[in-house]
Amino acid sequence: MAKNTRDLTEGPVWKGIAILSGPMMLGILAVISTGLVDAYFLAKVSPEALAAVGFVYPVTTAISSLSIGLSAGAGAIISQALGRKESDDDVTRRGLHSLGIGMILAAIAALLFFLLDGPLFSVLGADPDVLEAALRYTPLWCLSFPFLVSMMLINSVFRAHGSGIASAGIMVFSAVVNVATTPLFILGWGPVPEMGIAGAAMGTLVAMVSASILAAALALRSGLLQPCSNPMADLWRNARTIASIGGPAATSNAINPAGMALVTAAVATVGSAAVGGFGAATRVESLVSVPMLALSAGIGPVVGQNWGADKRDRAREALRLCLMFSVGYGLFIAVMLTLFADPIASAFGASEDSTQAAASYLRVVGWSLFGFGMLVTGNAALNAISKASHSMTLSVARVLAIYVPLAWLGVTLFGYSGILGAAVVANVFGAWAILVAARATDLLALDVAPISVPARVIPG
């Protein structure tokens, strides 16, 4: 292994997870906080701006899942190669190929969204005022997307080599720049004009450009991404491998926010205030899910390196630890959300109705977050062993067969409360499904001691 690579196939499994997940918790928290800052300041602008973010957020998150999928593909092929003790040139080449493919796909995705944003938000049920606000956000966000992809891919290279600190540091840097600039662009100050909702997108653009430059500089300096001999060698093989993991992984990650967009359309039948409260609550949900999301970022390299090194018991132990943590933490956070739903919701509600909608979501759906944690950590482990099609199947089934149909049925029969019930059922289904998939792929096994039968003694 390269000198800047941490060997995750030795030592306590929990320590390897902690080394990666600990810093990532801070990094993910910092990134998610930018969405909360957007929601807070946009609530000061107008209810229409907050509702517009409620429509924009699931769509942009779905598109951003392309970068998550590509990162999963890059992380899997690099970590497994490290576990197999492949040459430094081969490992570096995999990272460079991942970055090049990702940049091309990101540019295509950004262009398509720029061309289709208006019809898309109209189909989702945005009224004219909300639609106008949403369309002021998307052009600048589209410009930022290729830089987001490059930053995330380079971060996946760092994590695959066992460096959670570098990856988290880049994420924190991007968040600090975003949080510092977003209020400035939204509200205006001095020579900077007031941009409203477009200012939130401008803050994102500035942060992504800055962070991608920093990530590239650190990767070059550390030697994890640098010129290598015969850089085009195995391009097609690596592209196919990345696609076989990244495609399903991207779909797996995109299906949840895409489903959220369809559920948001169901919420829109209740009213714009409900959309604003629902959007604010899902951002709070993302914030309290940070430890579980950090585990999903940390478990991949641990499972990938050990699977590549044929140390499957260690990979299984990593998954068991993460599933147990998800259950314990999920129940703890459910209690906290139940107790403090009102003050949390009031911080992000633009009106009394949206505040009430957000508080109801936190009280009810909070009790099922353990299932979401089990799903995301389990999916990350499946991606790491090149079983991304399994994680995709689980995610698609959870959203399209459970969440979306039940949300529309629920809102028709019970109003907003029906949507909350659908979310709970979907999360619990995710917990059950990941246990089934992990058993089927040999990532989770019940250790049953063999029954000892005394030998029969035959006289004479």
VENNORBEL-V751261 format. One record per residue. RES is the residue in one small letter. D_CENTER is the distance of its C-alpha to the mean C-alpha in Angstrom with 2 decimals. Layout:
BEGIN
RES&D_CENTER, RES&D_CENTER
END
This chain:
BEGIN
m&28.52, a&28.37, k&29.50, n&26.12, t&24.39, r&23.92, d&25.17, l&22.85, t&25.36, e&27.78, g&27.98, p&26.36, v&23.06, w&21.82, k&22.70, g&20.61, i&17.49, a&18.53, i&19.28, l&15.77, s&13.80, g&16.28, p&15.85, m&12.05, m&12.36, l&14.39, g&12.31, i&9.11, l&11.77, a&13.47, v&10.84, i&10.14, s&13.93, t&14.48, g&13.42, l&15.81, v&18.42, d&18.25, a&18.78, y&21.53, f&23.52, l&23.17, a&24.55, k&27.54, v&28.03, s&28.37, p&27.07, e&26.60, a&24.24, l&22.07, a&22.24, a&21.42, v&18.11, g&17.55, f&18.08, v&16.38, y&13.02, p&11.92, v&13.48, t&12.11, t&8.47, a&9.67, i&11.38, s&8.76, s&7.14, l&10.39, s&9.56, i&6.63, g&9.40, l&12.04, s&10.67, a&10.63, g&14.10, a&15.35, g&14.39, a&16.04, i&19.17, i&19.67, s&19.28, q&21.47, a&23.94, l&24.19, g&24.89, r&27.59, k&29.04, e&29.06, s&30.65, d&29.02, d&29.70, d&27.93, v&24.78, t&24.90, r&25.54, r&22.40, g&20.37, l&22.51, h&22.27, s&18.46, l&18.64, g&21.43, i&19.97, g&16.69, m&18.79, i&20.93, l&18.32, a&16.60, a&20.08, i&20.81, a&17.74, a&18.49, l&22.12, l&21.61, f&19.58, f&22.32, l&24.95, l&23.56, d&22.00, g&25.21, p&25.86, l&22.27, f&22.30, s&25.85, v&25.00, l&22.36, g&25.24, a&25.13, d&28.69, p&30.48, d&29.90, v&26.17, l&25.94, e&27.90, a&25.60, a&22.45, l&24.27, r&25.00, y&21.34, t&20.18, p&22.58, l&21.49, w&17.77, c&18.62, l&20.44, s&17.56, f&15.15, p&16.92, f&16.85, l&13.10, v&12.90, s&15.68, m&14.28, m&11.03, l&13.35, i&15.84, n&13.51, s&12.77, v&16.58, f&17.16, r&15.03, a&16.76, h&19.99, g&19.19, s&18.79, g&16.09, i&18.28, a&18.38, s&14.65, a&14.22, g&17.37, i&16.24, m&13.21, v&15.75, f&18.21, s&16.16, a&15.50, v&19.19, v&20.37, n&18.30, v&19.51, a&22.99, t&23.39, t&21.76, p&24.54, l&27.08, f&26.18, i&25.68, l&28.92, g&30.90, w&33.16, g&36.28, p&36.16, v&32.55, p&32.82, e&30.96, m&28.25, g&26.72, i&23.41, a&23.74, g&23.75, a&20.13, a&19.31, m&21.87, g&20.32, t&17.01, l&19.18, v&21.19, a&18.33, m&16.61, v&20.07, s&21.01, a&17.99, s&18.21, i&21.91, l&21.47, a&19.06, a&21.58, a&24.44, l&23.12, a&22.35, l&25.86, r&27.47, s&26.03, g&27.05, l&23.79, l&23.89, q&27.49, p&30.20, c&31.11, s&33.95, n&33.80, p&30.32, m&30.45, a&31.25, d&29.12, l&27.08, w&27.33, r&26.57, n&23.43, a&22.34, r&22.93, t&21.05, i&17.97, a&18.30, s&18.89, i&15.61, g&13.51, g&14.87, p&14.08, a&10.62, a&9.96, t&11.80, s&10.03, n&6.62, a&9.02, i&11.27, n&9.64, p&9.75, a&12.89, g&14.25, m&13.61, a&15.70, l&18.36, v&18.35, t&18.70, a&21.68, a&23.07, v&22.71, a&24.54, t&27.53, v&27.93, g&27.94, s&26.21, a&26.30, a&24.29, v&21.64, g&21.53, g&21.38, f&18.73, g&16.47, a&17.34, a&16.71, t&13.17, r&12.54, v&14.42, e&12.50, s&9.24, l&11.66, v&13.26, s&10.26, v&9.75, p&11.96, m&10.25, l&6.82, a&9.42, l&11.15, s&8.56, a&8.75, g&12.46, i&13.56, g&13.08, p&15.86, v&18.03, v&18.06, g&18.38, q&21.28, n&23.05, w&22.76, g&24.16, a&26.87, d&27.68, k&27.08, r&25.44, d&26.50, r&24.41, a&21.30, r&22.11, e&22.72, a&19.29, l&17.73, r&20.41, l&19.79, c&16.09, l&16.99, m&19.85, f&17.94, s&15.49, v&18.69, g&20.53, y&18.02, g&17.06, l&20.78, f&21.39, i&18.92, a&20.40, v&23.77, m&22.74, l&21.25, t&24.40, l&26.64, f&25.14, a&23.66, d&26.43, p&26.32, i&22.54, a&22.75, s&25.84, a&24.15, f&22.03, g&24.39, a&26.54, s&29.09, e&30.30, d&28.99, s&25.41, t&25.56, q&26.87, a&24.19, a&21.42, a&23.38, s&23.95, y&20.29, l&19.59, r&22.69, v&22.16, v&18.50, g&18.06, w&20.14, s&17.73, l&14.56, f&15.69, g&15.10, f&11.44, g&11.22, m&13.44, l&11.56, v&8.17, t&10.50, g&12.95, n&10.95, a&10.08, a&13.82, l&14.90, n&13.29, a&15.08, i&18.34, s&18.08, k&17.72, a&14.80, s&17.10, h&17.16, s&13.46, m&13.70, t&16.82, l&15.45, s&12.63, v&15.26, a&17.84, r&15.96, v&15.29, l&18.35, a&20.84, i&20.07, y&18.08, v&19.38, p&22.96, l&23.31, a&22.04, w&24.69, l&27.26, g&26.54, v&26.84, t&30.03, l&31.58, f&30.35, g&28.79, y&25.72, s&26.08, g&25.62, i&22.10, l&21.25, g&22.89, a&20.91, a&17.58, v&19.16, v&20.45, a&17.19, n&15.44, v&18.62, f&18.78, g&15.38, a&16.90, w&20.04, a&18.61, i&16.70, l&20.02, v&21.90, a&19.77, a&19.83, r&23.59, a&24.09, t&22.57, d&24.44, l&21.42, l&22.86, a&26.60, l&29.00, d&31.48, v&34.78, a&37.90, p&40.62, i&43.58, s&46.70, v&49.80, p&53.12, a&55.35, r&58.28, v&61.54, i&64.30, p&67.76, g&70.20
END
